[in-house]
Amino acid sequence: NPDRLEEDVLTMTKRMWVGKCLAMAVVVCATPVWAQQRPLVTEDPEVIGAGRLLLEAGLDYGKETEFPASGLTGNLLRAPLVGVSVGLSSIAELQIDAGFRNHLTISDRVDAPLSGVLDVEGDSTSAVDDVVLATKIRIVGESGGRPAIGVRFATKLPNASNESGLGLDTTDFIASLLVGKTVERIRVVGNVGLGILGNPVRGDAQNDVLVYGLSLARAFTDQAEFVGEVNGRLHTASTDPAPGTESRGQFRFGARYTVGPGRVDGAVLVGLTPRDPSIGFAVGYTHVFNAFRLP
């Protein structure tokens, strides 16, 4: 309804101002940075390169995460999260992202559209995470005053069951435009696109949302850098969204440290809507290497 939409927008606006202040606090003098990966979610238009393989692993933890479709609220641990990116050519890569276990320690339960299908006993529930398959293509490379431009097409598969309360059993599709530019020693990346989200209570309906992301990365030594971003989706229609497809967003700020082909990372997470974690953290490791030669 309009009142709930206005509440979400106001909440997101206040927290985005907090995010801007924190992002300004981590901008210091440094050297150029890599194309962005963990702990950021915003996609850089640059790809990893032909024949290269990127492997990443980590975990996320968020306090007071809401699942409106099932009516569950609690502290959510997602671990291990794994990602594989394969360099198909100098301008394209294939991405596979998944999680082996999501575990929710339940702090509250309310009636919701999918409450009747829950198979949850006690004060916790677990499920595998949904798998995301994506293709990223760099259309224009960065040069002079021109930013790099790319596109990304992603499909989320319904691996997490709705009986666990953590999944929706729906398939989603997201198409995004990616822009990235290095200004002196700061890497700025922006994403905007359309998300088509399946309706978990009506098979003949969907919810179209605006997806967005804006990130900054700046190094303070040859190996270490600070990072920050705002990333999420926004329900823009005047009607109520389907449960589980509401507006969501997070602000992330943290750091990462690179040694050769490997990099460790950590970040603090702050939710931008009442449904997102109030606070949380992410840690992980990324490794990139030459895996094969293209004919």
N, C-alpha and C positions, 0 to 999 in steps of 0.2 A: 504494500500500500504506500501512498505518497509519504505518510509520516515516517514509516520505517526506512524508506529510501533516503529521506532527508536526514534521518538520524545516522545512517551509514555514511553519507557524504560528509556530515559534520565531524564524525569520529575520524574518518580517514584524513580529512583536512587538518585536524589538530595534530594527529600523529605524524603526518607528512612534514609539518613544520618542525616537529621534534627531530625527524629524520634529517631534514636539511641542516639543522644546527649541528647535529652530530657529524654529518658528512663534511661540513666545513671544518670541523675540528680536526679531521684526519688528513687534510690536504696540506702536505709539506713538500719541500724541495726534494727532487729525486731524479731517477733515470727512467728511460722509456720502459714500458711493461709489455708482457705477453698479451695475446688475445685472452679474453676472460673466460674462466671455467669456474670450478668450485672456489669459494663457497657461494658464488653468485648464481642466480637463476637466469638473469637477463642474458640473452644470447648475443655474442659478438658475431658480426657478419663474416669475419675471417674464419677459414677452415684450417684443419690441422695439417693438410698437405697430402699429396698423392703417396699411397703406400704406407702411411703412418698409422699407428694404432694408439689411441688414448684409453687408458684404463683408470677408473676412479672408484674409490670406495669411501664410505663415511657413515655418519649417523646424524639424525636430527632429534631434538627433544623439545617439546612445547608444553607449557602449563595451561590448563583450562581451555583445551581445544574443544569446540562444539561440532557435533554432527547433527544438523537440523533434521535430516531425513529419518534418522533412527531415534532421536531424542537423547542421545548419550553425550555427556560432557566429562572430560577428565584430562589427565596428563598423558601425552602421546609420545612414545618412543618409536622411531623408525630406524631399524638397524638389522643387518647392514644394508645400506643403500649402495647399489653398484651401477656403474655406467660404462658403456663401451662406445667409442666413436671410431669409425673406420674411414680413412681417407680414400675415397673412390677415385678422385682426380685432384688436380690442382685447385679446382673451384667447388668441389662437392664432397660431402661426407654423410655417412649413415650413422645414426645414433640410436642406441638401445639403453633405456634407463628402467631400472626396476628396484624393488625392495623385497628381501626375503621374509621380513617379519615386521608388522606393525603391532605394537602392544599398547592398549589403552587401559590405564588404571582409572576406573570410573568413580567420579565424585558426585554425579547427579544424573538422574533419569527422569524424563518427562514423556508424556504421550506425544507421538509424532506419526506421520503417515506410514512409516515402515516399522513401527513398534510391534505390530502383530506378527512379523516374520522373524523377529529376533530369536536366536538360539544362544542366549547368553545367561550363564549362571554365575553368581558371585559378583565380585567387585572388579572384574577385569575381563578383557576380551582381546583376541589376537586374530590376525589374518595376514596373508601375503599382500604386498602392495600391488597396485595396478601397473602394468607394463606400458611404457610409452615408446613408440617407434616413430622416428622422425628422420627427415632428410633436410639438410641445410645446403643451400647453394649461394655462393658469392657471385653476384651479377656484375658489380663494378668494384675494382680495386681502389684503394686509397692512394691519392697522389695530390701534392700541392694543397690547394684549398678545397679539394673535393673529398668527401667522406667515402668510406667503403659502404657498399649497399648489398644486401642479400635478402633471401627469403627462406623461410622455414615452414615445413608442413609436418604436423605431428598428429598422431592418432593414439588416444589412450584406450587400452583394452580393459575389459571388465574382469580382472582377475580377483580383486577383493570382493568377497561375497557380502550381500546385504544381510544375511543371517548373522554375521559377526557384528553388524552395526557400523563397520568401518568402510564398507563399499556400497556402491549404488547399483551394480550390475548393469551399467550403461556404457556405451561407447561414445567418446567425444572426439571432435576434430578441431584443430587450431591451425590457422594460417597467419603468419606474422611477417611484417616487413622489418628488416634489421638494418640499423645505421650505426656506424662507428667511426670515430675520428680521434686522432692523437693531437692534442693541442699542447705544444711544448712538451712537458713531461707528464701530462694527464691524459688518460684514455677515457673517453666518454662514449657510452653505448646507449642507444635507445631502441626499443621495440614497440610496435603497435600492430594490432591485428584483430581478427574475428575468431571467437570461439563458438562452436556449435555443440551444445551440451545436451545429452540425452535426458529425458524426463523419467525419473525412476518410478513414477506412479502412473504414467500414461505412455504407452508404447507408440502412440501416434502424435506425440508432441515433443518439442525441443525448446531450449532457451538459448538465444543468441546473446553473447556478451562481448564487451570490449576488453581485450587483453592488452596489458601495457607493461613497460619496464624501463627504468632509467638507472644507469650505474656509472660510478666513477672508480677509477683505480689509479693509484699513484705510489711509486716506490720511494723509500727513504734510504735504501742501500741498493747495491747491485742485485741482492737476492731477496730482500724483504719489501713488502708493499702493503699499504692500507687499502681497503676496498669498502664500498658501500653502495646500496641500491634500494630502490622502491620498485616492487613488482607485484602484479596481481591481476584481477579481473573485475569489471564493473557491470552490474546489471543496470541497463539503461531504460528498459521498457516501463510503462506506467502501471502495468499489471504486476501482481505478485509473482516472484520467480518460483519455479518448481523447487521443492525441497532438495537441498544439496547442490543447487546451482546458483546460490546467492552470491552477492559481491564478496570478494575476499582479497586480502593483500597483506604483504609483509614488508617491513623495513629490515635490512640486514646491514650490519657493519662489522668489520673484522680485519683480519690480516692473513697473509700467506707468505711462505718462505720457500724459495726455490734453490735446489742443489742439483746441478746437472739436469737429467731428464725427469727428476721427481720434484714434487712440491707438496708440502703440508699446509693445511688451512684451518682456520677457526673463525667463527662469527657468532654474534649475538643477534637473536631474532626478536622483533617487536611486531605484534599484530596490528593491523590497520582497521579491522572491523571487530565488532563484538564476538564474531564466530571464530576468529583467528586466535592462536595462542597469545596470552597476555605478554609472556616473555619466554624465551627459550634459547637454545644454542645449537650450533652445528660444528662438527669437526670432520676432517677427511684427509685423504691422500690421493694425488694424481700422478700418473706415470705415462710418459709419451716416448715412443721409440719407433724406429723404422722396421716395419713388419714384413713387407713384400715389395716386389717391383711390378709395376704395371706394364703389360706388353705394349 
